[in-house]
């Protein structure tokens, strides 16, 4: 079973999704699909913990590199994006903005 987890990259200011296996354990490097920035994360049973590690810690073993597809990058948080797409108010607001925005 897999879980979809959202990441935010501080380098390029984009959001992206990573599918994590529920049985993942250990230190993982998550690569941003937009700019290649590496996020060092400790994962326990498919859950991302608050603990981090770095390449400078020689006693830490890196289990795997996670490289999501470039298509999963976006400029907005998923909750905000989904709310705008799923709710009638969000859809109408987006439609109104697209239709009547000031075009130059």
N, C-alpha and C positions, 0 to 999 in steps of 0.2 A: 504494500500500500504506500502511496506517495502523498505528500502534503505540499501545497503551493505556498511559498514564503516570499514576501516582498522585501527587497533590499533598496536602500537609498545610497547612491554613490556621491560622496562629498567632492570628488574631483570634477565630475561633469554635471552634477546636479540633476541626474536622471534617476528614475525608479525602474527596477526590473524584477522579474519573477524568477525563482529557482524552484524546481521540483526536488524535494528531499525525500529520500526513502525513509520510512519510519524506523528502520533498523540501523541507520547511520550512527556511528559513534566515533569520536576522535577529533583531531584537528583537521580542518579543511580550509583550502584557499578558494574563495569564491571570486571569480574574475568578472569585472563589469564588462558586459558585451559591447558597450559603447566606446569606452576609453581604455579598457584594459587594466584599470586600477584593481589591485588585489585587496580583498577583504579577508582578514584572518579571523576565523571563527571556530569555536569549539562547539561541537554538536553532540548531544546525548539523546539517543533513541529518537532521532529525527527532529528534535527540538533544538533550536539555536539558543545557547546559553549566553549570559552576559560576559563570560570569560573570553578573553582574546589572547592570542599569542602572536609572535612575530618570527621572522626568519633568523633573528639574532639569538633566539633561545635554542641552543644546540641540543638540549636534553629533550626537547619536544619533538615528537615524530609527526610528520605530516602524512595523513592518511591518503588524501586524494585532492585533486584540483577539480573544481566544479566550474564548468564553462557553459553558461546559458546561451541560447540563440539570440542573435541581434534583434530579432523581431519582437522580443519581449520587453524592449526598452520603451519608456514613455516619459513625458514631461510632468505628469500629474500622479498623485497617489491613487492607488487602485480604488479605494473607497469613494473618493471624490469623483473619479471617472465613472465608476459603476452607478453611483447615485444619479448622476446626470443622465446616464443612458437608460436607467431602469425606471425612474420615477417620471410621472407625467409632468410635474412642475419643472424638473431638470431638462426634460426633452423640449418642452415649449420654450424655456429660457434660451436653450442652445439654438433652436430653430429661429426664434425671434432675432437673436444676435447675428445668425448667419444671413438672414433675409434682409434685415434693416440696418446692418452695420454701415458705418460711414466708409464709403469706398473712394479712394483717390485715384 
